[in-house]
């Protein structure tokens, strides 16, 4: 029977937040929620840009600053 547990991802490892009754080296399937960093990043960028836009200051994007 499937069991849901809560775990924290830290330094490349999932750490269960409760005891898990599994033998060592048992393979498991982990379903991850969709985490969107772009919304947070866009919101943060917008907050930074507001006073700059009001003063008509333009800051180039990372891609514009660095050649690929």
PDB file of N, CA, C and O in Angstrom, chain B, residues numbered from 101:
ATOM      1  N   UNK B 101       0.847  -1.179   0.000  1.00  0.00           N
ATOM      2  CA  UNK B 101       0.000   0.000   0.000  1.00  0.00           C
ATOM      3  C   UNK B 101       0.896   1.247   0.000  1.00  0.00           C
ATOM      4  O   UNK B 101       1.826   1.326   0.802  1.00  0.00           O
ATOM      5  N   UNK B 102       0.634   2.225  -0.885  1.00  0.00           N
ATOM      6  CA  UNK B 102       1.446   3.438  -0.927  1.00  0.00           C
ATOM      7  C   UNK B 102       1.361   4.198   0.395  1.00  0.00           C
ATOM      8  O   UNK B 102       0.333   4.204   1.072  1.00  0.00           O
ATOM      9  N   UNK B 103       2.462   4.829   0.730  1.00  0.00           N
ATOM     10  CA  UNK B 103       2.535   5.615   1.953  1.00  0.00           C
ATOM     11  C   UNK B 103       3.101   6.978   1.597  1.00  0.00           C
ATOM     12  O   UNK B 103       4.096   7.066   0.878  1.00  0.00           O
ATOM     13  N   UNK B 104       2.490   8.029   2.085  1.00  0.00           N
ATOM     14  CA  UNK B 104       2.989   9.376   1.850  1.00  0.00           C
ATOM     15  C   UNK B 104       3.782   9.827   3.071  1.00  0.00           C
ATOM     16  O   UNK B 104       3.338   9.664   4.208  1.00  0.00           O
ATOM     17  N   UNK B 105       4.957  10.392   2.826  1.00  0.00           N
ATOM     18  CA  UNK B 105       5.760  10.926   3.915  1.00  0.00           C
ATOM     19  C   UNK B 105       6.186  12.343   3.559  1.00  0.00           C
ATOM     20  O   UNK B 105       6.158  12.731   2.392  1.00  0.00           O
ATOM     21  N   UNK B 106       6.573  13.100   4.548  1.00  0.00           N
ATOM     22  CA  UNK B 106       7.111  14.437   4.332  1.00  0.00           C
ATOM     23  C   UNK B 106       8.628  14.350   4.455  1.00  0.00           C
ATOM     24  O   UNK B 106       9.155  13.749   5.391  1.00  0.00           O
ATOM     25  N   UNK B 107       9.316  14.955   3.503  1.00  0.00           N
ATOM     26  CA  UNK B 107      10.773  14.959   3.527  1.00  0.00           C
ATOM     27  C   UNK B 107      11.272  16.342   3.146  1.00  0.00           C
ATOM     28  O   UNK B 107      10.579  17.109   2.477  1.00  0.00           O
ATOM     29  N   UNK B 108      12.481  16.645   3.582  1.00  0.00           N
ATOM     30  CA  UNK B 108      13.126  17.916   3.251  1.00  0.00           C
ATOM     31  C   UNK B 108      14.298  17.600   2.345  1.00  0.00           C
ATOM     32  O   UNK B 108      15.072  16.684   2.627  1.00  0.00           O
ATOM     33  N   UNK B 109      14.439  18.350   1.254  1.00  0.00           N
ATOM     34  CA  UNK B 109      15.560  18.183   0.337  1.00  0.00           C
ATOM     35  C   UNK B 109      16.683  19.082   0.798  1.00  0.00           C
ATOM     36  O   UNK B 109      16.524  20.301   0.865  1.00  0.00           O
ATOM     37  N   UNK B 110      17.831  18.479   1.119  1.00  0.00           N
ATOM     38  CA  UNK B 110      18.949  19.247   1.657  1.00  0.00           C
ATOM     39  C   UNK B 110      20.265  18.640   1.188  1.00  0.00           C
ATOM     40  O   UNK B 110      20.515  17.453   1.398  1.00  0.00           O
ATOM     41  N   UNK B 111      21.096  19.445   0.560  1.00  0.00           N
ATOM     42  CA  UNK B 111      22.410  18.984   0.080  1.00  0.00           C
ATOM     43  C   UNK B 111      22.311  17.739  -0.802  1.00  0.00           C
ATOM     44  O   UNK B 111      23.134  16.830  -0.700  1.00  0.00           O
ATOM     45  N   UNK B 112      21.300  17.707  -1.663  1.00  0.00           N
ATOM     46  CA  UNK B 112      21.164  16.603  -2.610  1.00  0.00           C
ATOM     47  C   UNK B 112      20.542  15.340  -2.044  1.00  0.00           C
ATOM     48  O   UNK B 112      20.549  14.302  -2.706  1.00  0.00           O
ATOM     49  N   UNK B 113      20.002  15.406  -0.831  1.00  0.00           N
ATOM     50  CA  UNK B 113      19.436  14.219  -0.180  1.00  0.00           C
ATOM     51  C   UNK B 113      18.048  14.556   0.360  1.00  0.00           C
ATOM     52  O   UNK B 113      17.834  15.637   0.909  1.00  0.00           O
ATOM     53  N   UNK B 114      17.100  13.617   0.201  1.00  0.00           N
ATOM     54  CA  UNK B 114      15.779  13.771   0.803  1.00  0.00           C
ATOM     55  C   UNK B 114      15.836  13.202   2.219  1.00  0.00           C
ATOM     56  O   UNK B 114      16.177  12.034   2.409  1.00  0.00           O
ATOM     57  N   UNK B 115      15.504  14.019   3.203  1.00  0.00           N
ATOM     58  CA  UNK B 115      15.551  13.609   4.605  1.00  0.00           C
ATOM     59  C   UNK B 115      14.118  13.480   5.118  1.00  0.00           C
ATOM     60  O   UNK B 115      13.413  14.481   5.237  1.00  0.00           O
ATOM     61  N   UNK B 116      13.674  12.230   5.429  1.00  0.00           N
ATOM     62  CA  UNK B 116      12.314  12.049   5.950  1.00  0.00           C
ATOM     63  C   UNK B 116      12.128  12.794   7.263  1.00  0.00           C
ATOM     64  O   UNK B 116      13.046  12.867   8.079  1.00  0.00           O
ATOM     65  N   UNK B 117      10.937  13.346   7.462  1.00  0.00           N
ATOM     66  CA  UNK B 117      10.634  14.081   8.680  1.00  0.00           C
ATOM     67  C   UNK B 117       9.955  13.215   9.729  1.00  0.00           C
ATOM     68  O   UNK B 117       9.524  13.714  10.768  1.00  0.00           O
ATOM     69  N   UNK B 118       9.859  11.911   9.455  1.00  0.00           N
ATOM     70  CA  UNK B 118       9.280  10.948  10.396  1.00  0.00           C
ATOM     71  C   UNK B 118       9.967   9.609  10.150  1.00  0.00           C
ATOM     72  O   UNK B 118      10.533   9.411   9.075  1.00  0.00           O
ATOM     73  N   UNK B 119       9.937   8.693  11.097  1.00  0.00           N
ATOM     74  CA  UNK B 119      10.554   7.385  10.876  1.00  0.00           C
ATOM     75  C   UNK B 119       9.906   6.652   9.691  1.00  0.00           C
ATOM     76  O   UNK B 119       8.691   6.716   9.501  1.00  0.00           O
ATOM     77  N   UNK B 120      10.714   5.970   8.915  1.00  0.00           N
ATOM     78  CA  UNK B 120      10.227   5.215   7.753  1.00  0.00           C
ATOM     79  C   UNK B 120      10.633   3.759   7.947  1.00  0.00           C
ATOM     80  O   UNK B 120      11.813   3.461   8.132  1.00  0.00           O
ATOM     81  N   UNK B 121       9.668   2.861   7.907  1.00  0.00           N
ATOM     82  CA  UNK B 121       9.923   1.441   8.133  1.00  0.00           C
ATOM     83  C   UNK B 121      10.214   0.749   6.803  1.00  0.00           C
ATOM     84  O   UNK B 121       9.339   0.111   6.218  1.00  0.00           O
ATOM     85  N   UNK B 122      11.465   0.886   6.331  1.00  0.00           N
ATOM     86  CA  UNK B 122      11.903   0.256   5.084  1.00  0.00           C
ATOM     87  C   UNK B 122      13.265  -0.389   5.307  1.00  0.00           C
ATOM     88  O   UNK B 122      14.085   0.132   6.062  1.00  0.00           O
ATOM     89  N   UNK B 123      13.506  -1.521   4.653  1.00  0.00           N
ATOM     90  CA  UNK B 123      14.846  -2.102   4.719  1.00  0.00           C
ATOM     91  C   UNK B 123      15.857  -1.184   4.013  1.00  0.00           C
ATOM     92  O   UNK B 123      15.490  -0.441   3.102  1.00  0.00           O
ATOM     93  N   UNK B 124      17.121  -1.237   4.435  1.00  0.00           N
ATOM     94  CA  UNK B 124      18.178  -0.453   3.793  1.00  0.00           C
ATOM     95  C   UNK B 124      18.234  -0.754   2.296  1.00  0.00           C
ATOM     96  O   UNK B 124      18.015  -1.893   1.882  1.00  0.00           O
ATOM     97  N   UNK B 125      18.519   0.244   1.501  1.00  0.00           N
ATOM     98  CA  UNK B 125      18.709   0.159   0.049  1.00  0.00           C
ATOM     99  C   UNK B 125      17.418  -0.171  -0.707  1.00  0.00           C
ATOM    100  O   UNK B 125      17.473  -0.643  -1.843  1.00  0.00           O
ATOM    101  N   UNK B 126      16.272   0.070  -0.093  1.00  0.00           N
ATOM    102  CA  UNK B 126      15.001  -0.119  -0.782  1.00  0.00           C
ATOM    103  C   UNK B 126      14.806   1.011  -1.780  1.00  0.00           C
ATOM    104  O   UNK B 126      14.939   2.182  -1.424  1.00  0.00           O
ATOM    105  N   UNK B 127      14.494   0.673  -3.023  1.00  0.00           N
ATOM    106  CA  UNK B 127      14.221   1.690  -4.045  1.00  0.00           C
ATOM    107  C   UNK B 127      12.800   2.221  -3.837  1.00  0.00           C
ATOM    108  O   UNK B 127      11.867   1.453  -3.604  1.00  0.00           O
ATOM    109  N   UNK B 128      12.652   3.530  -3.923  1.00  0.00           N
ATOM    110  CA  UNK B 128      11.336   4.159  -3.777  1.00  0.00           C
ATOM    111  C   UNK B 128      11.100   5.102  -4.938  1.00  0.00           C
ATOM    112  O   UNK B 128      12.041   5.516  -5.616  1.00  0.00           O
ATOM    113  N   UNK B 129       9.856   5.437  -5.164  1.00  0.00           N
ATOM    114  CA  UNK B 129       9.487   6.434  -6.174  1.00  0.00           C
ATOM    115  C   UNK B 129       9.034   7.672  -5.415  1.00  0.00           C
ATOM    116  O   UNK B 129       8.179   7.592  -4.532  1.00  0.00           O
ATOM    117  N   UNK B 130       9.610   8.813  -5.763  1.00  0.00           N
ATOM    118  CA  UNK B 130       9.269  10.068  -5.101  1.00  0.00           C
ATOM    119  C   UNK B 130       8.575  10.971  -6.111  1.00  0.00           C
ATOM    120  O   UNK B 130       9.132  11.270  -7.167  1.00  0.00           O
ATOM    121  N   UNK B 131       7.364  11.403  -5.789  1.00  0.00           N
ATOM    122  CA  UNK B 131       6.627  12.349  -6.632  1.00  0.00           C
ATOM    123  C   UNK B 131       6.859  13.746  -6.080  1.00  0.00           C
ATOM    124  O   UNK B 131       6.600  14.012  -4.906  1.00  0.00           O
ATOM    125  N   UNK B 132       7.343  14.626  -6.924  1.00  0.00           N
ATOM    126  CA  UNK B 132       7.658  15.987  -6.483  1.00  0.00           C
ATOM    127  C   UNK B 132       6.607  16.975  -6.967  1.00  0.00           C
ATOM    128  O   UNK B 132       6.103  16.857  -8.083  1.00  0.00           O
ATOM    129  N   UNK B 133       6.278  17.952  -6.120  1.00  0.00           N
ATOM    130  CA  UNK B 133       5.360  18.997  -6.579  1.00  0.00           C
ATOM    131  C   UNK B 133       6.086  19.905  -7.566  1.00  0.00           C
ATOM    132  O   UNK B 133       7.315  19.984  -7.560  1.00  0.00           O
ATOM    133  N   UNK B 134       5.333  20.578  -8.398  1.00  0.00           N
ATOM    134  CA  UNK B 134       5.924  21.538  -9.316  1.00  0.00           C
ATOM    135  C   UNK B 134       6.283  22.789  -8.528  1.00  0.00           C
ATOM    136  O   UNK B 134       5.423  23.413  -7.905  1.00  0.00           O
ATOM    137  N   UNK B 135       7.554  23.148  -8.561  1.00  0.00           N
ATOM    138  CA  UNK B 135       8.028  24.330  -7.853  1.00  0.00           C
ATOM    139  C   UNK B 135       8.444  25.346  -8.895  1.00  0.00           C
ATOM    140  O   UNK B 135       9.337  25.093  -9.703  1.00  0.00           O
ATOM    141  N   UNK B 136       7.798  26.486  -8.872  1.00  0.00           N
ATOM    142  CA  UNK B 136       8.097  27.522  -9.849  1.00  0.00           C
ATOM    143  C   UNK B 136       8.883  28.638  -9.189  1.00  0.00           C
ATOM    144  O   UNK B 136       8.350  29.399  -8.381  1.00  0.00           O
ATOM    145  N   UNK B 137      10.144  28.725  -9.537  1.00  0.00           N
ATOM    146  CA  UNK B 137      10.966  29.801  -9.010  1.00  0.00           C
ATOM    147  C   UNK B 137      10.822  31.056  -9.855  1.00  0.00           C
ATOM    148  O   UNK B 137      11.140  32.160  -9.413  1.00  0.00           O
ATOM    149  N   UNK B 138      10.340  30.872 -11.071  1.00  0.00           N
ATOM    150  CA  UNK B 138      10.285  32.022 -11.969  1.00  0.00           C
ATOM    151  C   UNK B 138       9.310  33.091 -11.467  1.00  0.00           C
ATOM    152  O   UNK B 138       9.575  34.283 -11.619  1.00  0.00           O
ATOM    153  N   UNK B 139       8.182  32.679 -10.869  1.00  0.00           N
ATOM    154  CA  UNK B 139       7.226  33.672 -10.367  1.00  0.00           C
ATOM    155  C   UNK B 139       7.848  34.494  -9.248  1.00  0.00           C
ATOM    156  O   UNK B 139       7.708  35.716  -9.218  1.00  0.00           O
ATOM    157  N   UNK B 140       8.531  33.824  -8.333  1.00  0.00           N
ATOM    158  CA  UNK B 140       9.174  34.542  -7.244  1.00  0.00           C
ATOM    159  C   UNK B 140      10.262  35.449  -7.794  1.00  0.00           C
ATOM    160  O   UNK B 140      10.371  36.610  -7.398  1.00  0.00           O
ATOM    161  N   UNK B 141      11.062  34.920  -8.703  1.00  0.00           N
ATOM    162  CA  UNK B 141      12.128  35.709  -9.305  1.00  0.00           C
ATOM    163  C   UNK B 141      11.598  36.904 -10.070  1.00  0.00           C
ATOM    164  O   UNK B 141      12.164  37.995  -9.998  1.00  0.00           O
ATOM    165  N   UNK B 142      10.510  36.701 -10.807  1.00  0.00           N
ATOM    166  CA  UNK B 142       9.912  37.798 -11.568  1.00  0.00           C
ATOM    167  C   UNK B 142       9.357  38.865 -10.629  1.00  0.00           C
ATOM    168  O   UNK B 142       9.485  40.061 -10.891  1.00  0.00           O
ATOM    169  N   UNK B 143       8.742  38.424  -9.537  1.00  0.00           N
ATOM    170  CA  UNK B 143       8.178  39.376  -8.580  1.00  0.00           C
ATOM    171  C   UNK B 143       9.291  40.187  -7.926  1.00  0.00           C
ATOM    172  O   UNK B 143       9.175  41.403  -7.776  1.00  0.00           O
ATOM    173  N   UNK B 144      10.363  39.513  -7.541  1.00  0.00           N
ATOM    174  CA  UNK B 144      11.498  40.189  -6.930  1.00  0.00           C
ATOM    175  C   UNK B 144      12.112  41.183  -7.908  1.00  0.00           C
ATOM    176  O   UNK B 144      12.414  42.320  -7.546  1.00  0.00           O
ATOM    177  N   UNK B 145      12.293  40.742  -9.153  1.00  0.00           N
ATOM    178  CA  UNK B 145      12.854  41.631 -10.173  1.00  0.00           C
ATOM    179  C   UNK B 145      11.969  42.848 -10.386  1.00  0.00           C
ATOM    180  O   UNK B 145      12.466  43.965 -10.538  1.00  0.00           O
ATOM    181  N   UNK B 146      10.652  42.633 -10.399  1.00  0.00           N
ATOM    182  CA  UNK B 146       9.731  43.749 -10.598  1.00  0.00           C
ATOM    183  C   UNK B 146       9.842  44.751  -9.456  1.00  0.00           C
ATOM    184  O   UNK B 146       9.809  45.962  -9.677  1.00  0.00           O
ATOM    185  N   UNK B 147       9.974  44.238  -8.230  1.00  0.00           N
ATOM    186  CA  UNK B 147      10.108  45.144  -7.090  1.00  0.00           C
ATOM    187  C   UNK B 147      11.395  45.964  -7.181  1.00  0.00           C
ATOM    188  O   UNK B 147      11.421  47.138  -6.811  1.00  0.00           O
ATOM    189  N   UNK B 148      12.450  45.337  -7.672  1.00  0.00           N
ATOM    190  CA  UNK B 148      13.708  46.059  -7.837  1.00  0.00           C
ATOM    191  C   UNK B 148      13.633  47.078  -8.967  1.00  0.00           C
ATOM    192  O   UNK B 148      14.222  48.156  -8.886  1.00  0.00           O
ATOM    193  N   UNK B 149      12.905  46.724 -10.019  1.00  0.00           N
ATOM    194  CA  UNK B 149      12.858  47.567 -11.211  1.00  0.00           C
ATOM    195  C   UNK B 149      11.969  48.802 -11.048  1.00  0.00           C
ATOM    196  O   UNK B 149      12.192  49.810 -11.719  1.00  0.00           O
ATOM    197  N   UNK B 150      10.957  48.739 -10.159  1.00  0.00           N
ATOM    198  CA  UNK B 150      10.012  49.850 -10.043  1.00  0.00           C
ATOM    199  C   UNK B 150      10.685  51.206  -9.830  1.00  0.00           C
ATOM    200  O   UNK B 150      10.419  52.135 -10.592  1.00  0.00           O
ATOM    201  N   UNK B 151      11.554  51.352  -8.813  1.00  0.00           N
ATOM    202  CA  UNK B 151      12.174  52.676  -8.640  1.00  0.00           C
ATOM    203  C   UNK B 151      13.121  53.031  -9.785  1.00  0.00           C
ATOM    204  O   UNK B 151      13.283  54.204 -10.120  1.00  0.00           O
ATOM    205  N   UNK B 152      13.742  52.020 -10.382  1.00  0.00           N
ATOM    206  CA  UNK B 152      14.661  52.276 -11.488  1.00  0.00           C
ATOM    207  C   UNK B 152      13.904  52.741 -12.723  1.00  0.00           C
ATOM    208  O   UNK B 152      14.350  53.639 -13.438  1.00  0.00           O
ATOM    209  N   UNK B 153      12.758  52.121 -12.962  1.00  0.00           N
ATOM    210  CA  UNK B 153      11.938  52.500 -14.112  1.00  0.00           C
ATOM    211  C   UNK B 153      11.434  53.932 -13.940  1.00  0.00           C
ATOM    212  O   UNK B 153      11.394  54.702 -14.900  1.00  0.00           O
ATOM    213  N   UNK B 154      11.051  54.280 -12.719  1.00  0.00           N
ATOM    214  CA  UNK B 154      10.563  55.640 -12.462  1.00  0.00           C
ATOM    215  C   UNK B 154      11.650  56.669 -12.772  1.00  0.00           C
ATOM    216  O   UNK B 154      11.344  57.781 -13.204  1.00  0.00           O
ATOM    217  N   UNK B 155      12.896  56.311 -12.558  1.00  0.00           N
ATOM    218  CA  UNK B 155      14.017  57.221 -12.831  1.00  0.00           C
ATOM    219  C   UNK B 155      14.589  57.015 -14.237  1.00  0.00           C
ATOM    220  O   UNK B 155      15.585  57.641 -14.600  1.00  0.00           O
ATOM    221  N   UNK B 156      13.966  56.145 -15.021  1.00  0.00           N
ATOM    222  CA  UNK B 156      14.381  55.818 -16.389  1.00  0.00           C
ATOM    223  C   UNK B 156      15.804  55.268 -16.440  1.00  0.00           C
ATOM    224  O   UNK B 156      16.582  55.605 -17.333  1.00  0.00           O
ATOM    225  N   UNK B 157      16.127  54.426 -15.478  1.00  0.00           N
ATOM    226  CA  UNK B 157      17.423  53.742 -15.446  1.00  0.00           C
ATOM    227  C   UNK B 157      17.219  52.337 -15.983  1.00  0.00           C
ATOM    228  O   UNK B 157      16.334  51.619 -15.518  1.00  0.00           O
ATOM    229  N   UNK B 158      18.020  51.938 -16.948  1.00  0.00           N
ATOM    230  CA  UNK B 158      17.898  50.611 -17.547  1.00  0.00           C
ATOM    231  C   UNK B 158      19.108  49.770 -17.141  1.00  0.00           C
ATOM    232  O   UNK B 158      20.254  50.180 -17.324  1.00  0.00           O
ATOM    233  N   UNK B 159      18.834  48.591 -16.590  1.00  0.00           N
ATOM    234  CA  UNK B 159      19.899  47.661 -16.226  1.00  0.00           C
ATOM    235  C   UNK B 159      19.830  46.493 -17.201  1.00  0.00           C
ATOM    236  O   UNK B 159      18.780  45.863 -17.327  1.00  0.00           O
ATOM    237  N   UNK B 160      20.934  46.189 -17.896  1.00  0.00           N
ATOM    238  CA  UNK B 160      20.907  45.076 -18.852  1.00  0.00           C
ATOM    239  C   UNK B 160      20.702  43.743 -18.143  1.00  0.00           C
ATOM    240  O   UNK B 160      21.088  43.570 -16.987  1.00  0.00           O
ATOM    241  N   UNK B 161      20.088  42.808 -18.857  1.00  0.00           N
ATOM    242  CA  UNK B 161      19.862  41.475 -18.290  1.00  0.00           C
ATOM    243  C   UNK B 161      21.183  40.717 -18.208  1.00  0.00           C
ATOM    244  O   UNK B 161      22.194  41.140 -18.769  1.00  0.00           O
ATOM    245  N   UNK B 162      21.157  39.617 -17.518  1.00  0.00           N
ATOM    246  CA  UNK B 162      22.354  38.774 -17.389  1.00  0.00           C
ATOM    247  C   UNK B 162      22.833  38.316 -18.758  1.00  0.00           C
ATOM    248  O   UNK B 162      24.032  38.321 -19.038  1.00  0.00           O
ATOM    249  N   UNK B 163      21.894  37.920 -19.608  1.00  0.00           N
ATOM    250  CA  UNK B 163      22.250  37.467 -20.960  1.00  0.00           C
ATOM    251  C   UNK B 163      22.887  38.599 -21.772  1.00  0.00           C
ATOM    252  O   UNK B 163      23.793  38.357 -22.570  1.00  0.00           O
ATOM    253  N   UNK B 164      22.427  39.801 -21.574  1.00  0.00           N
ATOM    254  CA  UNK B 164      22.998  40.942 -22.295  1.00  0.00           C
ATOM    255  C   UNK B 164      24.409  41.261 -21.801  1.00  0.00           C
ATOM    256  O   UNK B 164      25.234  41.775 -22.557  1.00  0.00           O
ATOM    257  N   UNK B 165      24.681  40.960 -20.548  1.00  0.00           N
ATOM    258  CA  UNK B 165      26.000  41.250 -19.976  1.00  0.00           C
ATOM    259  C   UNK B 165      27.037  40.190 -20.296  1.00  0.00           C
ATOM    260  O   UNK B 165      28.225  40.498 -20.396  1.00  0.00           O
ATOM    261  N   UNK B 166      26.602  38.934 -20.459  1.00  0.00           N
ATOM    262  CA  UNK B 166      27.539  37.826 -20.638  1.00  0.00           C
ATOM    263  C   UNK B 166      27.385  37.191 -22.015  1.00  0.00           C
ATOM    264  O   UNK B 166      26.281  36.867 -22.452  1.00  0.00           O
ATOM    265  N   UNK B 167      28.508  37.024 -22.676  1.00  0.00           N
ATOM    266  CA  UNK B 167      28.476  36.326 -23.962  1.00  0.00           C
ATOM    267  C   UNK B 167      28.335  34.850 -23.716  1.00  0.00           C
ATOM    268  O   UNK B 167      28.853  34.324 -22.731  1.00  0.00           O
ATOM    269  N   UNK B 168      27.652  34.190 -24.585  1.00  0.00           N
ATOM    270  CA  UNK B 168      27.476  32.738 -24.448  1.00  0.00           C
ATOM    271  C   UNK B 168      28.341  32.027 -25.435  1.00  0.00           C
ATOM    272  O   UNK B 168      28.340  30.797 -25.483  1.00  0.00           O
TER     273      UNK B 168
END
